[in-house]
Amino acid sequence: MLKYFAVTAIALTSVASAHAQSSLVQQGHAVADRACNACHLKGTIEAPSFAALAKRGTVTEAGLGDALGHGHEMSPITLPPEERRALAAYINSLK
């Protein structure tokens, strides 16, 4: 019986984690629509598409902060940490 509850708890935790990740990806998609897609939806000569960025490797909140702060054509763009985290989750979901 204890094993059943442990397995059920693990399954519920996994479902909750997947739901939270899905919600974060949805929030990131909204950030992208609002602030980024003009250039990064399909990409330009200077701005790679988000799909291309995802293929390069894992995008992190810190990496986005650095790129938006000084390594970006439109610099500086300021997004709060929670929006950078959501945007990173969205970009990584495109792999």
Buried (B, 14 or more C-beta within 10 A) or exposed (E): EEEEEEEEEEEEEEEEEEEEEEEBBEBBBBBBEEBBBEBBBEBEEEBBBBBBBBEEEEBBBEBBBEBBEEEBEEEEBEBEEEBBBBBBBBBBBBE
